[in-house]
């Protein structure tokens, strides 16, 4: 009986963590889409897929103004293997499956958006903003 309750306990924790993760995903996706809309950028299905998969895999980074926390831009990428990279270079095919986002050592930038108001500030501080994690 003890082990059954222990398994149920851990199962409930797992469900709670997945729910929190899904909520964080939705908040991040909404922030990206609001930012794109504010910049009058259209979002086709392929762009949406790349953004969604990148958020799921933790390869979406926001660049914010340190003083105001205003979103200045974001970048999405995948860590791909040579085969996926070559498929992109030769056939212009981005990573297709979710597992391709974290299967290699090649950092492949899939998209970025920068608010033009902040572009000079961003370019000057890009290494600091991107590597602050």
Long-range contacts (C-beta under 8 A, 24 or more apart in sequence): 25-55, 25-56, 28-55, 28-60, 29-55, 31-62, 31-71, 32-60, 32-74, 35-71, 35-74, 35-113, 35-115, 36-113, 38-115, 39-113, 39-115, 39-116, 41-113, 46-94, 47-111, 50-76, 50-94, 50-110, 50-111, 51-76, 51-111, 53-78, 53-95, 53-98, 53-101, 54-78, 54-101, 54-110, 54-111, 56-98, 56-101, 57-98, 57-101, 57-102, 59-101, 59-102, 61-130, 61-133, 63-114, 63-122, 63-126, 63-129, 63-130, 64-129, 65-118, 65-121, 70-118, 71-115, 72-114, 72-115, 72-118, 72-121, 72-122, 72-129, 73-112, 73-113, 73-114, 73-115, 73-118, 73-122, 74-112, 74-113, 75-109, 75-111, 75-112, 75-130, 76-109, 76-110, 76-111, 76-112, 77-107, 77-108, 77-109, 77-110, 78-102, 78-107, 78-108, 78-110, 79-103, 79-104, 79-105, 79-106, 79-107, 79-108, 80-104, 80-106, 80-108, 81-105, 81-106, 82-106, 84-108
